[in-house]
Amino acid sequence: MDLAGTAAAAGERTGVIWALLDSDDLNANLVRFGAGGGVGEHINDEVDVIFVGVSGTGSVLTNGEERRLSAGTLVLVRRGARRSILSRSEGFSYLTIHRQRGPLQIEREAP
C-alpha cells in the first residue's frame, strides 16, 4: 500500500483516512491532520501502539516527553502512558499499529 499517496489523495480530510479491515489480530490506521490539529491528551490502558510518520511533521508527547514524528520515523508508546499528538505542518500523517481492539475513534472539535 502507498501510504504517502493515500495521505496526499485525502485532500482536506482529517482524522482516520484509512483503516486495516482484513486482519483478525492487528489494527492499523492512517491518520491525517492539518497544522495545529491532533489528538488531545489521553491514556490508553489497553495496548502498546507504534506510530510511523508518513508525511509532514508532528510530535507525540508521551508522559511529558516530546518525540518528533516525520516521514520514516517510528515512536513506540507503551500501554498506560499519557499521550497526545500534535501536527506541526499541513498534511501531517502517520500510521498507528497495535494489537486488535475496537476501531480508533477520534473526536472532532466543534467548528
DAMO-V203511 format. One record per backbone hydrogen bond with DSSP energy under -1.0 kcal/mol. NH is the residue of the N-H (numbers start at 1). CO is the residue of the C=O. E is the energy in kcal/mol with one decimal. If there is no record, write none. Layout:
BEGIN
nh=NH co=CO e=E
nh=NH co=CO e=E
END
This chain:
BEGIN
nh=3 co=1 e=-1.1
nh=6 co=2 e=-2.3
nh=7 co=3 e=-2.5
nh=8 co=4 e=-2.5
nh=9 co=5 e=-2.2
nh=11 co=8 e=-1.2
nh=13 co=10 e=-2.1
nh=15 co=32 e=-3.0
nh=17 co=30 e=-3.0
nh=18 co=30 e=-1.2
nh=20 co=28 e=-2.7
nh=27 co=98 e=-2.9
nh=29 co=96 e=-1.9
nh=30 co=18 e=-2.6
nh=31 co=94 e=-3.0
nh=32 co=15 e=-2.3
nh=33 co=92 e=-2.7
nh=36 co=87 e=-2.2
nh=37 co=34 e=-2.3
nh=39 co=85 e=-1.6
nh=42 co=83 e=-2.3
nh=49 co=77 e=-2.7
nh=50 co=97 e=-2.6
nh=51 co=75 e=-3.0
nh=52 co=95 e=-2.6
nh=53 co=73 e=-2.7
nh=54 co=93 e=-2.6
nh=55 co=93 e=-1.6
nh=58 co=69 e=-2.1
nh=59 co=86 e=-2.3
nh=60 co=67 e=-2.9
nh=61 co=84 e=-2.6
nh=62 co=65 e=-2.8
nh=63 co=82 e=-3.4
nh=65 co=62 e=-2.3
nh=67 co=60 e=-2.1
nh=69 co=58 e=-2.8
nh=72 co=53 e=-2.3
nh=73 co=70 e=-2.6
nh=75 co=51 e=-2.5
nh=77 co=49 e=-3.0
nh=80 co=44 e=-3.4
nh=81 co=78 e=-1.9
nh=83 co=42 e=-2.9
nh=84 co=61 e=-1.5
nh=85 co=39 e=-2.2
nh=86 co=59 e=-2.5
nh=87 co=37 e=-3.1
nh=88 co=57 e=-2.5
nh=92 co=33 e=-1.6
nh=93 co=55 e=-2.4
nh=94 co=31 e=-2.2
nh=95 co=52 e=-2.7
nh=96 co=29 e=-2.5
nh=97 co=50 e=-2.0
nh=98 co=27 e=-2.2
nh=100 co=25 e=-2.6
END
